[in-house]
Amino acid sequence: MTQRPTATTTAARPGTDVLTLGVEEEYLLLDPETGVNMPVADEVLAALHGDARQLSRQEFRHSMIEMVTPVCTDLDELRNQLVELRGAASRAAVNLGARLVAVGATPVAEPHRSVPDRPRYHAMSDRYGPVAHDPAVCGCHIHVGIPDRELAVQVCNHLRVWMPVIQAITVNSPLHDGVDSGHASWRSMQLERWPSIGPTPHFTSAADYEETVAALVTAGVMLDEAMVYWYARPSAAYPTVEIRVGDVCPTVDDTVLVAGLVRALVATVIEDINAGIAAPRVRGCLVSAAHWRAAHDGLEGTLIDLRAGGARPAWDLIDELFATVAPALLRHGNLGYVLAQLGRLRRDGTGARRQRRTLERTGDLHAVLDLLAAQTTAQ
């Protein structure tokens, strides 16, 4: 039997800086019989113990929970944390008659759309009306440690041209109301209704960033800085850059792959910044178009090349991303793991492709839900 490549197959070079990592994942709780969302998040959280309880969070729907890894320095550590957290939450859900599912958007329906009884959630409901009561969606937020705010803003500038490629890797929500939406990430389409979600603007400095956010809060677009939901942002809570463009990934290895690529990409653009290389300037409408295409096609069609311009086969851009970050992957000791996981992704397809393939083969929505539940806790 071939040994599973570990996240540290290639040893990190001594004397190089290793950027820290953390991941937040959101999950749905589904009825095993009907597939509809179950409002049992409070009960699942109450059933967790120890580290799993400390690392779990209430979310914006009664059918959602969020779990947060500790700060990690290597991908093996991150993988182990995600396996443990998903497993603990899944066992608690099963004991309550529910299924924990890592999927980007509500696949069938959400009968109960009230928000949890927290002042902030009520304020969001009052401010944004029906938008705040759309069916639940679940993302994966990857944090890379950058304590310097000025550097964090510049990193986000450089990441803009790569965010649609990262988004395309994570697509995992093709279903809406029990049918194929035509989009690989329906979550991305649904979230466009929120005024503070979308591509990160280009900022000249940290002061420019802070002034812009303050102006948006004054305008009422956001309640506060914590509602900066741009696809890459200096975190409002941690000394990190937070990448929040992706759907929650179906498997732990999918998540760890994306986290490894993101960390290596951040390390690469930091080198560019230190070398005096300016971030590419691309019109906002073109960045938005690239994200729309990524959400629609995933890796099954074409993506927009925001560096060179034009539409290209998605896997050409994945190959270019890998070539760009390969030196940073080598420094962090993750080159072999990421290469192996990209090979698996090319063979098996994205989360969206796996769901569609199952639906095409069986014609049975329940088979898709079975697949999602199995992938969520696969080790």
Sine and cosine of phi, psi and omega as CSV:
sin_phi,cos_phi,sin_psi,cos_psi,sin_omega,cos_omega
0.00,0.00,0.71,-0.70,0.01,-1.00
-0.94,0.33,0.73,-0.68,-0.01,-1.00
-0.96,0.29,0.68,-0.74,0.06,-1.00
-0.90,0.44,0.79,-0.62,0.09,-1.00
-0.90,0.44,0.74,-0.67,0.05,-1.00
-1.00,0.01,0.23,-0.97,-0.06,-1.00
-0.93,0.36,-0.23,0.97,0.00,-1.00
-0.87,-0.49,0.59,0.81,0.00,-1.00
-0.83,0.56,-0.66,0.75,0.02,-1.00
-0.98,-0.20,0.85,-0.53,-0.09,-1.00
-0.92,0.40,0.62,-0.79,0.05,-1.00
-0.93,0.36,0.57,-0.82,0.06,-1.00
-0.93,0.36,0.67,-0.75,0.05,-1.00
-0.93,0.37,0.51,-0.86,0.10,-1.00
0.99,0.12,0.10,0.99,0.02,-1.00
-0.96,-0.28,0.51,-0.86,0.00,-1.00
-0.96,0.29,0.71,-0.70,0.07,-1.00
-0.94,-0.33,0.87,-0.49,0.01,-1.00
-0.97,0.24,0.66,-0.75,0.03,-1.00
-0.98,0.22,0.33,-0.94,-0.08,-1.00
-0.70,-0.72,0.50,-0.87,0.21,-0.98
-0.46,-0.89,0.46,-0.89,-0.05,-1.00
-0.73,-0.68,0.69,-0.73,0.19,-0.98
-0.93,-0.36,0.78,-0.63,0.05,-1.00
-0.82,-0.57,0.67,-0.75,0.07,-1.00
-0.95,-0.30,0.62,-0.79,-0.04,-1.00
-0.75,-0.67,0.45,-0.89,0.11,-0.99
-0.99,-0.14,0.44,-0.90,0.11,-0.99
-0.92,-0.39,0.91,-0.42,-0.12,-0.99
-0.90,-0.43,0.49,-0.87,0.13,-0.99
-0.95,0.30,0.83,-0.56,-0.04,-1.00
-0.89,0.46,-0.43,0.90,-0.05,-1.00
-1.00,0.04,-0.75,0.66,-0.11,-0.99
-0.99,-0.14,-0.39,0.92,-0.07,-1.00
0.99,0.13,-0.04,1.00,0.00,-1.00
-0.98,0.20,0.36,-0.93,0.00,-1.00
-0.92,0.40,0.65,-0.76,0.01,-1.00
-0.94,-0.33,0.78,-0.62,-0.04,-1.00
-0.99,0.12,0.89,0.46,-0.08,-1.00
-0.86,-0.51,0.38,0.93,-0.06,-1.00
-0.87,0.50,-0.68,0.73,-0.02,-1.00
-0.87,0.48,-0.65,0.76,0.00,-1.00
-0.92,0.38,-0.63,0.78,0.03,-1.00
-0.90,0.43,-0.71,0.71,0.01,-1.00
-0.88,0.48,-0.65,0.76,-0.01,-1.00
-0.91,0.41,-0.43,0.90,-0.03,-1.00
-0.99,0.11,-0.17,0.98,0.01,-1.00
-0.99,0.17,0.43,-0.90,-0.03,-1.00
-0.69,-0.73,0.33,-0.95,0.13,-0.99
0.87,0.49,-0.67,-0.75,-0.05,-1.00
-0.87,0.49,-0.61,0.79,-0.03,-1.00
-0.87,0.50,-0.63,0.78,0.02,-1.00
-0.94,0.34,-0.66,0.75,-0.01,-1.00
-0.91,0.42,-0.46,0.89,-0.08,-1.00
-0.98,-0.21,0.25,0.97,0.01,-1.00
-0.93,-0.37,0.42,-0.91,-0.08,-1.00
-0.66,-0.76,0.54,-0.84,0.21,-0.98
-0.95,0.31,0.57,-0.82,0.01,-1.00
-0.86,-0.50,-0.18,-0.98,-0.19,-0.98
-0.98,0.21,-0.07,1.00,0.05,-1.00
-0.73,-0.68,0.50,-0.87,0.06,-1.00
-0.94,0.35,-0.17,0.98,0.00,-1.00
-0.97,-0.24,0.23,0.97,-0.07,-1.00
-0.79,-0.61,0.52,-0.86,0.26,-0.96
-0.71,-0.70,0.36,-0.93,0.09,-1.00
-0.85,-0.53,0.63,-0.78,0.08,-1.00
-0.80,-0.60,0.63,-0.78,-0.18,-0.98
-0.82,-0.58,0.83,-0.56,0.03,-1.00
-0.97,0.25,0.38,-0.92,0.23,-0.97
-0.92,0.40,0.16,-0.99,0.11,-0.99
-0.91,0.41,0.77,-0.64,-0.04,-1.00
-0.86,-0.51,0.43,-0.90,0.05,-1.00
-0.93,-0.36,-0.31,0.95,0.04,-1.00
-0.67,-0.74,0.32,-0.95,-0.11,-0.99
-0.95,0.31,-0.49,0.87,0.09,-1.00
-0.87,0.49,-0.71,0.71,0.02,-1.00
-0.88,0.48,-0.70,0.71,0.02,-1.00
-0.88,0.48,-0.70,0.71,-0.01,-1.00
-0.87,0.49,-0.71,0.70,0.00,-1.00
-0.88,0.48,-0.65,0.76,0.02,-1.00
-0.89,0.46,-0.69,0.72,-0.02,-1.00
-0.92,0.40,-0.64,0.77,0.06,-1.00
-0.86,0.50,-0.72,0.70,-0.02,-1.00
-0.91,0.42,-0.71,0.71,-0.06,-1.00
-0.92,0.38,-0.72,0.69,0.03,-1.00
-0.89,0.46,-0.66,0.75,-0.01,-1.00
-0.89,0.45,-0.70,0.71,-0.01,-1.00
-0.89,0.45,-0.70,0.71,-0.01,-1.00
-0.92,0.38,-0.61,0.79,0.01,-1.00
-0.90,0.43,-0.69,0.73,0.01,-1.00
-0.89,0.45,-0.65,0.76,0.04,-1.00
-0.90,0.44,-0.65,0.76,0.00,-1.00
-0.91,0.43,-0.71,0.71,-0.01,-1.00
-0.86,0.50,-0.65,0.76,0.01,-1.00
-0.91,0.42,-0.32,0.95,0.03,-1.00
-0.97,-0.24,0.19,0.98,0.05,-1.00
0.98,0.18,0.36,0.93,-0.02,-1.00
-0.84,-0.54,0.15,-0.99,0.08,-1.00
-0.87,-0.49,0.72,-0.69,0.17,-0.99
-1.00,0.07,0.80,-0.59,-0.08,-1.00
-0.72,-0.69,0.78,-0.62,0.09,-1.00
-1.00,-0.03,0.99,-0.10,-0.01,-1.00
-0.59,-0.81,0.56,-0.83,-0.15,-0.99
-0.95,0.30,-0.46,0.89,-0.04,-1.00
-0.56,-0.83,0.39,-0.92,0.04,-1.00
-0.81,0.58,0.90,-0.44,-0.09,-1.00
-0.98,0.18,-0.47,0.88,-0.07,-1.00
-0.89,-0.45,-0.95,0.31,-0.03,-1.00
-0.24,-0.97,0.36,-0.93,0.10,-1.00
-0.78,-0.62,0.99,-0.11,-0.04,-1.00
-0.91,0.41,-0.54,0.84,-0.09,-1.00
-0.94,-0.34,0.96,-0.29,-0.11,-0.99
-0.93,-0.38,0.24,0.97,0.06,-1.00
-0.93,0.36,0.46,-0.89,-0.01,-1.00
-1.00,0.00,0.44,-0.90,0.09,-1.00
-0.84,0.53,0.42,-0.91,-0.12,-0.99
-0.99,0.17,0.97,0.26,0.08,-1.00
-0.76,-0.65,0.65,-0.76,-0.05,-1.00
-0.80,0.59,-0.66,0.75,-0.03,-1.00
-0.90,0.44,-0.69,0.72,-0.01,-1.00
-0.92,0.40,-0.60,0.80,0.07,-1.00
-0.91,0.41,-0.62,0.79,0.04,-1.00
-0.90,0.44,-0.65,0.76,0.04,-1.00
-0.91,0.41,-0.65,0.76,0.03,-1.00
-0.89,0.46,-0.68,0.73,0.01,-1.00
-0.91,0.41,-0.65,0.76,-0.08,-1.00
-0.95,0.30,-0.68,0.74,-0.19,-0.98
-0.96,-0.30,-0.05,1.00,0.15,-0.99
0.86,0.51,-0.70,-0.72,-0.09,-1.00
-0.85,0.52,-0.46,0.89,0.03,-1.00
-0.85,0.53,-0.61,0.80,-0.02,-1.00
-0.96,0.27,-0.08,1.00,-0.02,-1.00
-0.88,-0.48,0.31,0.95,0.17,-0.99
-0.89,0.46,0.37,-0.93,0.06,-1.00
-0.83,0.55,0.45,-0.89,-0.09,-1.00
-0.88,0.48,0.60,-0.80,0.13,-0.99
-0.78,-0.62,0.45,-0.89,-0.10,-0.99
-0.77,-0.63,0.75,-0.66,-0.01,-1.00
-0.88,-0.47,0.13,-0.99,0.13,-0.99
-0.85,-0.52,0.86,-0.52,-0.03,-1.00
-0.92,-0.38,0.85,-0.52,-0.06,-1.00
-0.95,-0.31,0.82,-0.58,0.00,-1.00
-0.96,-0.28,0.75,-0.66,0.10,-1.00
-0.87,-0.49,0.79,-0.61,-0.12,-0.99
-0.92,0.38,0.91,-0.43,0.11,-0.99
-0.62,-0.79,1.00,-0.10,-0.09,-1.00
-0.95,0.31,-0.34,0.94,-0.03,-1.00
-0.99,0.11,0.90,-0.43,-0.09,-1.00
-0.90,0.43,-0.65,0.76,0.01,-1.00
-0.88,0.47,-0.71,0.70,0.03,-1.00
-0.90,0.44,-0.63,0.78,-0.01,-1.00
-0.86,0.50,-0.66,0.75,0.02,-1.00
-0.90,0.43,-0.68,0.73,0.01,-1.00
-0.92,0.40,-0.60,0.80,0.07,-1.00
-0.86,0.50,-0.70,0.71,0.01,-1.00
-0.88,0.48,-0.60,0.80,0.07,-1.00
-0.86,0.52,-0.72,0.70,-0.04,-1.00
-0.94,0.34,-0.49,0.87,-0.05,-1.00
-0.96,0.27,-0.31,0.95,-0.13,-0.99
-0.79,0.61,-0.67,0.74,-0.11,-0.99
-0.97,0.26,-0.26,0.97,-0.02,-1.00
-0.98,-0.20,-0.24,0.97,-0.09,-1.00
-0.87,0.49,-0.62,0.79,0.05,-1.00
-0.89,0.46,-0.51,0.86,0.02,-1.00
-0.93,0.36,-0.70,0.72,0.08,-1.00
-0.87,0.49,-0.68,0.74,0.02,-1.00
-0.85,0.52,-0.68,0.73,-0.05,-1.00
-0.90,0.43,-0.53,0.85,0.03,-1.00
-0.92,0.39,-0.54,0.84,-0.16,-0.99
-1.00,-0.05,-0.08,1.00,-0.14,-0.99
-0.80,0.60,0.80,-0.61,-0.12,-0.99
-0.41,-0.91,0.59,0.81,0.00,-1.00
-0.47,-0.88,0.91,0.42,0.01,-1.00
-0.98,0.19,-0.30,0.95,-0.12,-0.99
-1.00,-0.09,0.59,-0.81,0.11,-0.99
-0.52,-0.85,0.79,-0.61,-0.06,-1.00
0.83,0.56,0.55,0.84,0.09,-1.00
0.99,0.16,0.07,1.00,0.01,-1.00
-0.75,-0.66,0.28,-0.96,0.01,-1.00
-0.94,0.35,0.82,-0.57,-0.04,-1.00
-0.98,0.22,-0.21,0.98,-0.12,-0.99
1.00,0.07,-0.12,0.99,0.04,-1.00
-0.91,-0.42,0.62,-0.78,0.05,-1.00
-0.95,0.31,-0.46,0.89,0.07,-1.00
-0.78,-0.63,1.00,-0.01,0.09,-1.00
-0.92,0.40,-0.50,0.86,0.08,-1.00
-0.79,0.62,-0.71,0.70,-0.03,-1.00
-0.88,0.47,-0.65,0.76,0.01,-1.00
-0.91,0.42,-0.70,0.71,-0.04,-1.00
-0.90,0.43,-0.63,0.77,-0.06,-1.00
-0.94,0.33,-0.27,0.96,0.03,-1.00
-0.90,0.44,-0.25,0.97,0.04,-1.00
-0.95,0.30,-0.32,0.95,0.02,-1.00
-0.99,0.12,0.70,-0.71,-0.08,-1.00
-0.96,0.28,-0.28,0.96,-0.07,-1.00
-0.94,-0.34,0.31,0.95,0.02,-1.00
-0.91,-0.41,0.68,-0.74,0.06,-1.00
0.45,-0.89,-0.18,-0.98,0.01,-1.00
-0.88,0.48,0.55,-0.84,0.02,-1.00
-0.96,0.29,0.79,-0.61,0.12,-0.99
-0.91,0.41,0.27,-0.96,0.10,-0.99
-1.00,0.07,0.73,-0.68,0.00,-1.00
-0.84,-0.54,0.59,-0.81,-0.01,-1.00
-0.98,0.18,-0.39,0.92,-0.08,-1.00
-0.25,-0.97,0.14,-0.99,0.09,-1.00
-0.90,0.44,-0.60,0.80,0.03,-1.00
-0.89,0.45,-0.66,0.75,0.05,-1.00
-0.87,0.49,-0.68,0.73,0.04,-1.00
-0.86,0.50,-0.78,0.63,-0.05,-1.00
-0.89,0.46,-0.65,0.76,0.00,-1.00
-0.91,0.41,-0.63,0.77,0.01,-1.00
-0.92,0.39,-0.70,0.71,0.03,-1.00
-0.88,0.48,-0.69,0.72,0.02,-1.00
-0.87,0.49,-0.64,0.77,0.02,-1.00
-0.92,0.40,-0.61,0.79,0.02,-1.00
-0.94,0.35,-0.59,0.81,0.08,-1.00
-0.91,0.42,-0.69,0.72,0.03,-1.00
-0.87,0.49,-0.60,0.80,0.00,-1.00
-0.95,0.30,-0.23,0.97,0.00,-1.00
1.00,0.00,0.05,1.00,0.02,-1.00
-0.93,0.38,-0.57,0.82,0.02,-1.00
-0.82,-0.57,0.51,-0.86,0.12,-0.99
-0.95,0.33,-0.61,0.79,-0.06,-1.00
-0.22,-0.97,-0.06,-1.00,-0.06,-1.00
-0.89,0.47,-0.48,0.88,-0.01,-1.00
-0.91,0.42,-0.28,0.96,0.03,-1.00
-1.00,-0.04,0.26,0.97,0.21,-0.98
-0.96,0.28,0.98,-0.17,-0.07,-1.00
-0.96,-0.27,0.46,0.89,0.04,-1.00
-0.88,0.48,0.38,-0.93,-0.14,-0.99
-0.90,0.44,-0.44,0.90,0.16,-0.99
-0.65,-0.76,0.72,-0.69,-0.06,-1.00
-0.45,-0.89,0.47,-0.88,0.28,-0.96
-0.92,0.39,0.83,-0.56,-0.08,-1.00
-0.87,0.50,0.62,-0.79,0.07,-1.00
-0.98,0.19,-0.26,0.96,-0.11,-0.99
-0.91,-0.41,-0.42,0.91,-0.12,-0.99
-0.75,-0.66,0.34,-0.94,0.07,-1.00
-0.99,0.16,0.91,0.42,-0.12,-0.99
-0.62,-0.78,0.28,-0.96,0.37,-0.93
-1.00,-0.09,0.76,-0.65,-0.06,-1.00
-0.93,-0.36,0.83,-0.55,0.05,-1.00
-0.98,-0.20,0.90,-0.43,-0.14,-0.99
-0.80,-0.60,0.48,0.88,-0.06,-1.00
-0.99,0.15,-0.38,0.93,-0.24,-0.97
-1.00,-0.05,0.48,-0.88,0.28,-0.96
-0.88,0.47,0.44,-0.90,0.18,-0.98
-0.87,0.49,0.66,-0.75,-0.09,-1.00
-0.99,0.12,0.50,-0.86,-0.07,-1.00
-0.93,0.36,-0.61,0.79,-0.03,-1.00
-0.86,-0.51,0.31,-0.95,0.07,-1.00
-0.87,0.50,-0.69,0.73,-0.02,-1.00
-0.91,0.42,-0.54,0.84,0.11,-0.99
-0.88,0.48,-0.71,0.71,0.00,-1.00
-0.90,0.44,-0.71,0.70,-0.05,-1.00
-0.92,0.40,-0.59,0.81,0.10,-1.00
-0.85,0.53,-0.78,0.63,-0.02,-1.00
-0.89,0.45,-0.66,0.75,0.01,-1.00
-0.88,0.47,-0.66,0.75,0.03,-1.00
-0.90,0.44,-0.67,0.74,0.05,-1.00
-0.90,0.43,-0.69,0.73,-0.03,-1.00
-0.90,0.44,-0.72,0.69,0.00,-1.00
-0.87,0.49,-0.69,0.72,0.01,-1.00
-0.90,0.43,-0.59,0.81,0.04,-1.00
-0.91,0.41,-0.68,0.73,0.05,-1.00
-0.88,0.48,-0.70,0.71,0.03,-1.00
-0.87,0.49,-0.62,0.79,-0.01,-1.00
-0.92,0.39,-0.70,0.71,-0.03,-1.00
-0.95,0.31,-0.46,0.89,0.11,-0.99
-0.88,0.47,-0.65,0.76,0.07,-1.00
-0.88,0.47,-0.66,0.75,0.04,-1.00
-0.88,0.47,-0.69,0.72,0.01,-1.00
-0.88,0.48,-0.71,0.70,0.01,-1.00
-0.90,0.44,-0.45,0.89,0.03,-1.00
-1.00,0.07,0.01,1.00,0.02,-1.00
0.99,0.15,0.27,0.96,0.02,-1.00
-0.99,0.14,0.83,-0.56,-0.04,-1.00
-0.97,0.24,0.50,-0.87,0.08,-1.00
-0.93,0.37,0.63,-0.78,0.08,-1.00
-0.86,0.51,0.66,-0.75,0.06,-1.00
-0.98,-0.20,0.89,-0.46,-0.04,-1.00
-0.79,-0.62,0.67,-0.75,0.01,-1.00
-0.85,0.52,0.63,-0.78,-0.02,-1.00
-0.85,0.52,-0.59,0.81,-0.02,-1.00
-0.91,0.41,-0.54,0.84,0.04,-1.00
-0.96,0.29,-0.60,0.80,0.08,-1.00
-0.89,0.45,-0.69,0.72,0.03,-1.00
-0.88,0.47,-0.65,0.76,0.03,-1.00
-0.89,0.45,-0.63,0.78,0.01,-1.00
-0.91,0.42,-0.61,0.79,0.04,-1.00
-0.94,0.35,-0.61,0.79,0.04,-1.00
-0.88,0.48,-0.69,0.72,-0.03,-1.00
-0.91,0.41,-0.63,0.78,0.03,-1.00
-0.89,0.46,-0.68,0.73,0.01,-1.00
-0.92,0.38,-0.53,0.85,-0.02,-1.00
-0.98,0.21,-0.75,0.66,-0.14,-0.99
-1.00,-0.08,-0.48,0.88,-0.18,-0.98
0.88,0.48,-0.74,-0.67,0.04,-1.00
-0.97,-0.22,0.17,0.99,-0.08,-1.00
-1.00,-0.02,-0.15,0.99,-0.05,-1.00
-0.70,-0.72,-0.83,-0.56,-0.04,-1.00
-0.88,-0.47,0.41,-0.91,0.10,-0.99
-0.83,-0.55,0.31,-0.95,0.04,-1.00
-1.00,-0.01,0.81,-0.58,0.05,-1.00
-1.00,0.09,0.98,-0.22,-0.07,-1.00
-0.98,0.20,-0.17,0.98,0.04,-1.00
-1.00,0.01,-0.74,0.68,-0.05,-1.00
-0.98,-0.20,-0.29,0.96,-0.03,-1.00
1.00,0.00,0.46,-0.89,0.07,-1.00
1.00,-0.01,0.21,-0.98,0.02,-1.00
-1.00,-0.08,0.65,-0.76,-0.03,-1.00
-0.65,-0.76,0.40,-0.92,0.09,-1.00
-0.82,0.58,0.69,-0.72,-0.11,-0.99
-0.83,0.56,-0.68,0.73,-0.08,-1.00
-0.94,0.34,-0.36,0.93,0.13,-0.99
-0.89,0.46,-0.65,0.76,0.00,-1.00
-0.96,0.28,-0.54,0.84,0.10,-0.99
-0.89,0.45,-0.69,0.73,0.02,-1.00
-0.89,0.46,-0.62,0.78,0.03,-1.00
-0.93,0.36,-0.62,0.78,0.07,-1.00
-0.87,0.50,-0.72,0.69,-0.01,-1.00
-0.88,0.48,-0.70,0.71,0.01,-1.00
-0.88,0.47,-0.60,0.80,-0.01,-1.00
-0.92,0.40,-0.65,0.76,-0.12,-0.99
-0.99,-0.16,-0.03,1.00,-0.07,-1.00
-0.82,0.57,-0.69,0.73,0.04,-1.00
-0.87,0.50,-0.63,0.77,0.02,-1.00
-0.94,0.35,-0.60,0.80,0.09,-1.00
-0.88,0.48,-0.65,0.76,0.02,-1.00
-0.90,0.44,-0.69,0.72,0.00,-1.00
-0.88,0.47,-0.59,0.81,-0.02,-1.00
-1.00,0.07,-0.06,1.00,0.04,-1.00
0.99,0.15,0.40,0.92,-0.13,-0.99
-0.87,-0.48,0.15,0.99,-0.12,-0.99
-0.88,0.48,-0.75,0.66,-0.04,-1.00
-0.90,0.44,-0.67,0.74,-0.01,-1.00
-0.89,0.46,-0.76,0.65,-0.05,-1.00
-0.90,0.43,-0.65,0.76,0.03,-1.00
-0.88,0.48,-0.69,0.73,0.02,-1.00
-0.90,0.43,-0.66,0.75,-0.03,-1.00
-0.95,0.32,-0.55,0.83,0.10,-1.00
-0.91,0.41,-0.59,0.81,0.09,-1.00
-0.89,0.46,-0.67,0.75,0.06,-1.00
-0.89,0.45,-0.68,0.73,0.00,-1.00
-0.90,0.44,-0.65,0.76,0.03,-1.00
-0.90,0.44,-0.60,0.80,-0.01,-1.00
-0.97,0.25,-0.74,0.67,-0.15,-0.99
-1.00,-0.02,-0.40,0.92,-0.03,-1.00
1.00,0.00,0.18,-0.98,0.04,-1.00
-0.94,0.34,0.13,-0.99,0.08,-1.00
-0.84,0.54,-0.64,0.77,0.02,-1.00
-0.90,0.44,-0.68,0.74,-0.01,-1.00
-0.90,0.43,-0.63,0.77,0.01,-1.00
-0.90,0.44,-0.66,0.75,0.03,-1.00
-0.89,0.45,-0.72,0.70,-0.03,-1.00
-0.91,0.42,-0.65,0.76,0.00,-1.00
-0.89,0.46,-0.65,0.76,0.03,-1.00
-0.91,0.41,-0.67,0.74,0.01,-1.00
-0.91,0.41,-0.65,0.76,0.02,-1.00
-0.91,0.42,-0.62,0.78,-0.06,-1.00
-0.96,0.28,-0.62,0.78,-0.14,-0.99
-0.96,-0.28,-0.43,0.90,-0.13,-0.99
0.91,0.41,0.30,0.96,-0.14,-0.99
-0.83,-0.56,0.91,-0.41,0.02,-1.00
-0.87,0.49,-0.57,0.82,0.00,-1.00
-0.90,0.44,-0.50,0.86,0.06,-1.00
-0.91,0.41,-0.58,0.82,0.06,-1.00
-0.91,0.41,-0.70,0.72,0.01,-1.00
-0.91,0.42,-0.60,0.80,0.09,-1.00
-0.88,0.48,-0.69,0.72,0.03,-1.00
-0.87,0.50,-0.73,0.69,-0.03,-1.00
-0.87,0.50,-0.70,0.71,-0.01,-1.00
-0.91,0.42,-0.65,0.76,0.00,-1.00
-0.92,0.40,-0.66,0.75,0.00,-1.00
-0.91,0.42,-0.57,0.82,-0.08,-1.00
-0.85,0.53,-0.63,0.78,-0.07,-1.00
-0.94,-0.35,0.15,0.99,0.03,-1.00
-0.89,0.45,0.66,-0.75,0.00,-1.00
-0.94,-0.33,0.00,0.00,0.00,0.00
